[in-house]
Amino acid sequence: MDTERLYYADAYLTECCARVIERAERNGQPAVALSQSVFYPEGGGQPADTGTLNGIEVLDVQAENGLVWHMLAAPLADDTVRGQIDWARRFDHMQQHHGQHLLSAAFEHALGLKTVSFHLGAGAATIDLAGTALSAAQVAAVEDLTNQVIWEDRPVLARFVTPEELAQLPLRKPPQVQGPVRVVSVADFDHSACGGTHPRSTGGVGLVHIRRWDRRGDALRVEFLCGGRATRDLRWKNAALGRLAGTLSVAPAELEDAVARVREAEERTRKQLAERIGQLIVLEATDMMTRAELAGIVQVVRHTYVQRDLEEVRALARAIAEHGGVALLGLRAEKTQLIFARAEGLAVNCGALLRETLAQFGGRGGGQPALAQGGLPDAAQLDAALAAAVERLRMG
Ligand SMILES: [Zn+2]
């Protein structure tokens, strides 16, 4: 015998009594098939119900060859059971699932966009539409149309139909099953072949809210929330908006303008800071040139920095070169670096000097005659490497 699926006739039944008609083991867990069940088995994009059988947790529910199998957290000895579903979870699924019917129908009525797939996740639900472009105004119009049908609280009719009746119905979604076909209808709006659970009337969905949409190859993925999920989402967004507005001491409606002002101010400050750092670096280079050492005929500034910004050290090397000197700078940061620069017209090849110095200390690198930079493998050798470079300059 097959399991009688009580949710077909009444999706609001939360419990029932039943006989165990078969027992099995699934993935190491005990499982039972029942004579009748209020549990919805996973299918049609709607997740399985959870709940209990005689107090034992039902972890998963799957349909197989006319039987509905209940996967249990522990063995069940009884031959008769009282089953109870997690109603909050089921009703959430009913809201998302039926909301999807209405949303898909609205996209088709308003824009001629067909739904090619549906996914109901724990956080949000998505549909994929056969299309590639969607404007914010179109999305708002579809959302409005869907909510209008929800608020009209039209009856939802779910029933098995004869082949003759089926042939008369303008189905949005054709049947994917063999045998008797169940059709879920909202008058003058949607007829879909579906074995899922639905509210009695469209008002049960409460609200549809489209959260985002983007293009996925040849399709458009639309993410939406219905009923309780939409309310919870709007609740945290409202709270977050309030907190953000509070940190800037403005009303939530003024937040966008306030953020734009903060960003402009930050950009001005960043530019000013870069300018001041540039000026400081020139002063620093001037000061360092007063303490330059003579190597052969060139003035050499040798110095090591710890955890300083690499771009700043490079700018400093260039500034020293502009003051007529040769900069041999070292930086101990995430990596240990040598930065060499020389003044225009000096007969020093920084690229060659760096290559020879690094070769002596197990590193590799090079660069242009005027500016070169490379990594030193052993940070402890930094002072020795700079001393060796000065010595090379001295030797000419
Ligand atoms: Zn359905």
Boltz pocket constraint, residues with backbone or C-beta under 6 A from the ligand:
constraints:
  - pocket:
      binder: B
      contacts: [[A, 97], [A, 98], [A, 101], [A, 184], [A, 194], [A, 195], [A, 196], [A, 197], [A, 198]]
      max_distance: 6.0
